[in-house]
């Protein structure tokens, strides 16, 4: 028989163990609560400061500045009074996506979301991307979105593809996802949403609309022929350039008896409708539409033409820019970054140092009709400039100057701070995708991807 003393001693030992375990758990709980309380207090203080800052941001008395950031975002800056233990004024900065309508209107512009100059003075890398495309195909235009390259071509062989969709995420091994043959070739294109609007050098149909059911499934959805002028005997034109803005396509053609700029409503892509147009009197090499103004690069005396297109049915030329050398050189490329306007042109076959090829207006002087334009900042580039893109600090040029095919200047085109990099190709055009620049070669299936530190 087990004695009562045994049970008594065992009961006392169990109680002691329970008490010790309870004390240990209490100490652990207190430690956890203390740590959590400290973390919570820190989080609360941070949240309080954030709340105060956001309250200041939302108040009408705050000094808030809002400005475009690149072409697809808006940046807001706030100067707020010191809060908590902060020793200096806090600065709150947001970079927000623009609203969808604004993004749609900006389609076709260089979609640069960063300021390259923040990443260093020199490119981190210039990488050659050799695409598995027939090297005999003359490539004409380039768009890049999310490391997918859309490349157009204009072959003299009717059976050749004239649009390629290429995955260049692995620059060492790019892959053609799909291609399509629309018939007569593509001179220029604009990517907007799930459609590509292509300018075709064809008298049968100048506008080709390609629907992207997937990157591997481009479909030729519609062809559209520009209406002839009253003189029905006029030879139909060949399209040379294109831009998409807010449901309208702006298509440029070579010189003919009708309107070299046609404005087409493509809100229903299956039923394009002419809205308006302008007779320029010359081939249009590039078009850009921003804030209701159409910027047109041509081969005429007015090499940069500005038209008020806020009423697309009745566009009106409000200004022109005619730099010296216009009789030899052609307007080639236009881009915008925030409030600046960039314009470039060819060299005309030989170089005259006083006839510059790259021009930048840091502040847009064309917003309203004026009689005298403030002179732009400009620079002489032998060989001509075939692509021009800006950020807040620099201007980036794709040129045909030997051993200086890629050049970087500040906005004043100061020679002492300029940088030049050789490429073993003649550039055809330059595009921007996110935080990279891309240069398409003129005579080879090659893209150069340029990244920054």
C-alpha positions in Angstrom: 0.0 0.0 0.0 1.3 3.5 -0.9 1.5 5.8 2.1 -0.4 9.1 2.6 2.9 10.8 3.1 3.9 10.0 -0.5 0.9 11.6 -1.9 1.3 14.6 0.3 5.0 15.2 -0.8 4.1 14.6 -4.4 1.3 17.1 -4.3 3.6 19.8 -2.8 6.2 19.2 -5.5 3.7 19.5 -8.2 2.4 22.8 -6.8 6.0 24.2 -6.7 6.6 23.2 -10.3 3.3 24.8 -11.4 4.3 28.0 -9.6 7.7 28.1 -11.2 6.2 27.5 -14.6 3.6 30.2 -14.1 6.4 32.7 -13.0 8.4 31.8 -16.1 5.5 32.3 -18.4 4.7 35.6 -16.7 8.2 36.8 -17.2 8.1 35.7 -20.8 4.7 37.4 -21.3 5.9 40.6 -19.7 9.0 40.6 -22.0 6.9 40.0 -25.1 4.4 42.7 -24.0 7.2 45.1 -23.3 8.8 44.5 -26.7 5.5 44.7 -28.5 4.7 47.9 -26.6 8.0 49.4 -27.7 7.4 48.3 -31.3 3.8 49.5 -31.2 4.9 52.8 -29.7 7.5 53.2 -32.5 4.9 52.3 -35.1 2.4 54.7 -33.5 4.9 57.5 -33.6 5.8 56.8 -37.2 2.1 56.6 -38.0 1.4 59.8 -36.1 4.2 61.6 -38.0 2.9 60.2 -41.3 -0.6 61.2 -40.4 0.5 64.8 -39.6 2.4 64.9 -42.8 -0.5 63.6 -44.8 -2.8 66.1 -43.1 -0.4 68.9 -44.0 -0.2 67.5 -47.5 -4.0 67.6 -47.8 -4.5 71.1 -46.4 -4.8 74.0 -48.7 -2.3 76.0 -46.8 0.6 73.7 -47.6 3.1 74.5 -50.3 2.3 71.7 -52.8 3.8 71.5 -56.2 2.6 69.0 -58.8 4.4 68.5 -62.1 4.7 65.8 -64.8 7.4 63.2 -64.2 8.4 61.9 -67.6 5.5 61.2 -69.8 3.4 58.8 -67.8 3.5 59.9 -64.2 2.9 62.9 -61.9 5.2 63.9 -59.1 3.9 65.8 -56.1 6.3 67.5 -53.6 5.4 68.9 -50.2 7.3 71.2 -47.8 6.0 70.6 -44.3 6.8 72.1 -40.9 9.1 70.1 -38.5 7.2 67.4 -36.6 8.1 65.2 -33.6 11.9 65.4 -33.1 12.7 66.1 -36.7 15.4 68.7 -36.9 14.7 69.9 -40.4 11.8 70.4 -42.7 10.4 67.2 -44.1 9.8 66.7 -47.8 7.1 64.4 -48.9 7.4 63.2 -52.5 5.0 61.0 -54.5 5.2 59.7 -58.0 1.8 58.6 -59.2 0.5 57.1 -62.4 -1.5 59.5 -64.4 -5.1 58.8 -65.0 -6.0 56.4 -67.8 -7.2 59.1 -70.2 -3.9 60.9 -69.9 -2.0 57.7 -70.5 -4.0 57.0 -73.6 -3.3 60.5 -74.9 0.4 60.0 -74.1 0.6 56.7 -76.0 3.3 56.8 -78.6 5.6 59.1 -76.6 8.8 57.8 -75.0 7.5 56.3 -71.8 10.4 57.1 -69.6 9.6 56.8 -65.9 12.9 57.6 -64.4 15.5 60.4 -64.5 18.5 58.6 -65.9 20.9 61.2 -64.5 20.1 60.0 -61.0 21.8 56.7 -61.9 25.2 58.0 -62.7 27.2 60.0 -65.1 27.8 57.2 -67.6 25.8 54.3 -68.9 26.2 51.1 -66.9 26.0 49.1 -70.0 25.5 49.2 -73.8 24.4 45.8 -74.8 24.0 44.5 -78.3 20.8 42.5 -78.8 21.0 40.5 -82.1 17.6 39.4 -83.1 16.8 36.2 -85.1 15.4 38.3 -88.0 16.5 38.2 -91.7 19.4 40.7 -91.9 18.3 41.7 -95.3 15.0 43.1 -94.0 15.0 47.0 -93.8 13.8 47.7 -90.2 11.9 51.0 -89.9 10.6 51.6 -86.4 10.8 50.4 -82.8 8.6 50.4 -79.6 9.6 48.7 -76.4 7.2 47.9 -73.5 8.2 45.7 -70.5 11.2 44.3 -72.4 9.1 43.3 -75.4 10.3 44.9 -78.6 7.8 45.7 -81.4 9.8 46.2 -84.7 8.4 47.2 -88.1 10.0 46.5 -91.5 9.4 47.6 -95.1 10.6 44.9 -97.4 10.5 44.9 -101.2 9.4 41.3 -101.1 5.6 41.1 -100.6 5.8 37.8 -98.7 8.2 39.0 -96.0 6.9 39.9 -92.5 6.6 43.6 -91.7 6.0 43.4 -87.9 7.9 41.4 -85.3 7.2 41.0 -81.6 10.5 40.0 -79.9 11.1 39.1 -76.2 14.4 40.8 -75.3 14.3 40.1 -71.5 17.3 37.8 -72.1 19.5 40.0 -74.2 21.9 37.2 -74.9 19.1 35.1 -76.4 16.2 37.1 -77.7 13.2 35.2 -79.1 10.7 36.1 -81.8 7.3 35.6 -80.2 5.4 36.2 -83.4 5.4 38.1 -86.7 2.8 39.2 -89.3 2.8 40.2 -92.9 0.3 43.0 -93.6 1.2 43.2 -97.3 3.0 46.3 -98.4 5.3 47.0 -95.4 5.2 49.4 -92.4 7.0 52.8 -92.3 6.1 53.8 -88.8 3.9 52.6 -85.9 2.2 53.6 -82.7 1.5 51.1 -79.9 -1.7 51.9 -77.9 -3.2 49.3 -75.6 -3.8 46.0 -77.4 -3.5 47.6 -80.9 -0.7 48.7 -83.2 -1.5 51.5 -85.6 0.8 51.2 -88.6 1.6 53.7 -91.4 1.9 51.8 -94.6 3.9 53.0 -97.6 1.0 51.8 -99.8 -1.4 53.7 -102.1 -4.0 51.1 -101.5 -4.4 51.6 -97.7 -2.2 53.9 -95.7 -3.5 52.8 -92.2 -3.2 49.3 -90.9 -4.7 48.3 -87.6 -3.2 45.3 -85.9 -5.0 43.8 -82.9 -2.9 41.9 -80.3 -5.0 39.0 -79.0 -1.7 37.9 -77.4 2.0 38.5 -78.0 1.9 35.4 -80.1 -1.3 36.3 -82.0 -1.2 39.6 -83.9 -4.2 39.9 -86.2 -4.6 42.4 -89.1 -7.9 43.8 -88.0 -8.5 46.6 -90.5 -7.0 48.5 -93.5 -8.0 52.1 -94.2 -7.4 54.3 -97.3 -7.2 58.1 -96.9 -9.9 59.8 -98.9 -8.7 61.6 -102.1 -9.0 65.4 -102.5 -11.7 66.9 -104.7 -9.4 66.1 -107.7 -10.1 62.4 -108.0 -7.2 62.0 -110.4 -4.6 62.7 -107.7 -2.2 59.8 -107.1 -2.9 58.3 -103.6 0.0 59.0 -101.1 2.3 56.7 -99.3 2.1 56.9 -95.5 5.4 57.8 -93.7 4.6 58.5 -90.0 1.9 58.0 -87.4 0.8 58.9 -83.8 -2.0 57.9 -81.6 -3.8 60.3 -79.2 -7.0 59.9 -77.4 -8.9 57.7 -79.9 -7.5 59.5 -82.9 -4.7 58.5 -85.3 -2.6 61.2 -86.8 -1.1 59.8 -90.0 1.6 61.6 -92.1 2.3 60.9 -95.8 4.7 61.8 -98.5 3.9 65.0 -100.5 0.9 64.7 -102.7 -2.1 66.8 -104.0 -4.1 66.2 -100.8 -3.5 66.6 -97.1 -0.2 65.2 -95.8 -1.6 65.1 -92.3 -4.8 63.0 -91.9 -6.7 62.7 -88.6 -8.6 59.5 -88.3 -11.1 58.6 -85.5 -10.4 55.0 -84.5 -12.6 54.8 -81.4 -14.2 51.9 -83.3 -11.2 50.3 -84.9 -13.4 48.4 -87.3 -14.8 51.6 -88.7 -12.1 54.3 -89.0 -13.5 57.7 -90.0 -11.7 60.7 -91.3 -12.1 63.7 -88.9 -9.8 66.4 -90.4 -6.5 67.1 -91.9 -3.9 69.6 -93.0 -2.0 70.2 -96.2 1.7 70.6 -95.3 3.2 70.6 -98.8 5.9 68.2 -97.8 6.6 64.7 -96.5 6.0 64.2 -92.8 8.7 62.3 -91.0 7.4 62.4 -87.5 4.3 63.4 -85.5 3.8 64.0 -81.8 0.6 65.2 -80.2 0.6 66.6 -76.6 -2.0 68.8 -74.8 -3.9 69.4 -77.9 -1.0 70.5 -80.0 0.4 68.5 -83.0 4.1 68.8 -83.6 5.1 67.8 -87.1 8.6 67.2 -88.5 8.8 67.8 -92.2 11.2 68.2 -95.1 9.8 71.6 -96.0 11.0 75.1 -95.0 8.8 74.8 -91.9 10.7 71.9 -90.6 8.9 71.9 -87.3 5.2 72.7 -87.7 2.9 73.3 -84.7 -0.8 72.9 -85.2 -3.7 73.5 -82.7 -5.5 70.2 -82.9 -7.8 70.6 -79.9 -10.6 70.5 -82.5 -9.4 67.6 -84.6 -12.0 68.4 -87.3 -10.4 71.8 -87.8 -6.7 71.8 -87.0 -4.9 75.1 -87.5 -1.2 75.8 -88.1 -0.2 78.2 -85.3 3.6 78.3 -85.8 6.6 77.0 -87.7 10.3 76.7 -87.0 12.6 77.2 -90.0 16.3 76.8 -89.1 19.0 77.6 -91.6 19.9 74.7 -93.9 16.2 73.7 -94.5 16.8 73.4 -98.2 19.1 70.5 -97.6 18.1 69.0 -94.3 14.9 67.3 -93.2 13.1 67.4 -89.8 13.5 63.9 -88.5 12.4 63.3 -84.8 10.4 64.9 -82.1 10.0 64.1 -78.4 8.7 65.7 -75.3 9.7 65.4 -71.6 7.5 67.3 -69.2 7.5 70.8 -70.5 10.5 70.5 -72.9 10.2 70.1 -76.7 13.0 68.3 -78.5 13.5 68.3 -82.3 16.2 66.8 -84.5 17.0 66.6 -88.3 19.3 65.1 -90.8 22.6 66.6 -91.9 21.5 66.9 -95.6 24.4 64.8 -96.9 27.2 67.0 -95.8 27.8 69.0 -92.7 27.8 72.8 -92.3 28.7 73.7 -88.7 26.2 76.6 -88.5 23.2 74.4 -89.5 22.6 72.5 -86.3 20.8 69.2 -86.1 19.5 69.0 -82.5 17.3 71.6 -80.8 15.7 71.8 -77.4 13.2 74.3 -76.0 13.4 73.8 -72.2 10.0 75.5 -71.8 7.4 75.0 -74.6 7.1 78.3 -76.5 4.4 77.0 -78.8 1.5 76.8 -76.4 -0.1 79.8 -77.9 0.2 81.5 -81.3 3.1 84.0 -81.1 4.9 85.9 -83.8 8.5 85.6 -82.5 9.8 82.4 -81.1 12.5 82.4 -78.4 15.5 80.7 -79.9 16.1 77.1 -78.8 19.3 75.7 -77.5 21.0 73.7 -80.3 24.1 71.9 -81.3 25.8 70.8 -84.5 26.0 67.0 -85.0 27.7 65.9 -88.3 25.7 63.0 -89.8 22.4 64.1 -88.3 20.3 63.0 -85.4 17.8 60.1 -85.8 16.5 60.0 -82.3 16.3 62.5 -79.4 15.0 62.0 -75.9 15.3 64.1 -72.7 15.1 63.7 -69.0 15.3 66.4 -66.4 19.1 66.8 -66.7 20.2 65.5 -70.0 19.5 65.1 -73.7 20.2 61.8 -75.3 20.9 61.6 -79.1 21.1 58.7 -81.5 23.3 60.1 -84.3 25.1 59.0 -87.5 28.3 60.8 -86.5 31.1 58.3 -86.8 32.3 56.8 -83.5 29.7 59.0 -81.6 26.5 57.2 -82.5 25.2 57.7 -78.9 25.7 61.1 -77.3 24.7 62.7 -74.0 24.4 66.5 -73.4 23.1 68.7 -70.7 20.1 70.9 -71.6 22.4 73.7 -72.6 24.4 71.5 -75.0 27.6 72.3 -73.2 30.5 70.7 -75.1 32.7 70.3 -72.1 30.2 68.1 -70.3 29.1 66.1 -73.3 29.8 62.4 -73.6 29.9 60.2 -76.7 29.9 56.4 -77.2 30.7 54.5 -80.4 28.3 52.0 -81.9 29.2 49.8 -84.9 25.9 50.7 -86.6 24.0 53.6 -88.1 21.0 54.3 -85.9 17.5 54.1 -87.5 15.6 55.4 -84.4 15.7 55.5 -80.6 13.0 54.4 -78.1 12.6 54.6 -74.4 11.1 51.9 -72.2 11.0 52.4 -68.5 14.5 52.9 -67.2 16.3 52.0 -70.5 17.0 53.5 -73.9 17.0 51.4 -77.1 18.6 52.2 -80.4 17.5 50.3 -83.5 20.1 49.7 -86.2 19.5 50.9 -89.8 21.0 48.0 -91.7 21.1 45.1 -89.3 18.6 43.2 -87.0 20.2 44.7 -83.9 19.0 46.7 -81.0 21.3 48.4 -78.5 20.0 48.4 -74.9 21.4 51.2 -72.8 21.0 51.1 -69.0 22.3 53.4 -66.3 23.7 53.0 -62.8 
